[in-house]
């Protein structure tokens, strides 16, 4: 399977302590505003987020952000690995994988994603 994307960006979320859809939408927007020298697929790893939260993300971003749903409480590394495996099954392997915590906000820093990837591919 040929993958049209260079990298997979996994935005990891957890709804155990309540959903933060407005925050997620803001942060996902800042990621999507990144200027990159490569193609990437952005996926939200959604562990125990309420369906209303996931639907708001889908309605806001349509096909720009995929969502992998995890409906059992698991550790961050397990949710990240599951999300990567699901995306590899769908698209094939990527050249690289980047984990982003849901607290990360690229607000105004449009080259952060490019710098992050270039730091490990040079």
Number of C-alpha atoms within 10 A of each C-alpha: 9 8 13 13 17 15 19 22 20 27 25 23 23 22 16 12 8 11 18 15 19 12 14 23 16 13 20 23 17 17 24 17 16 17 13 16 13 11 11 18 18 21 21 23 29 23 22 20 21 17 12 11 19 20 14 15 21 15 10 13 15 11 11 13 20 17 19 21 17 17 12 10 13 13 10 16 11 12 23 25 14 16 24 23 14 13 20 15 11 11 15 14 20 18 11 14 17 16 16 17 15 18 12 15 17 19 14 11 13 16 15 16 20 14 12 11 17 13 9 8 8 5
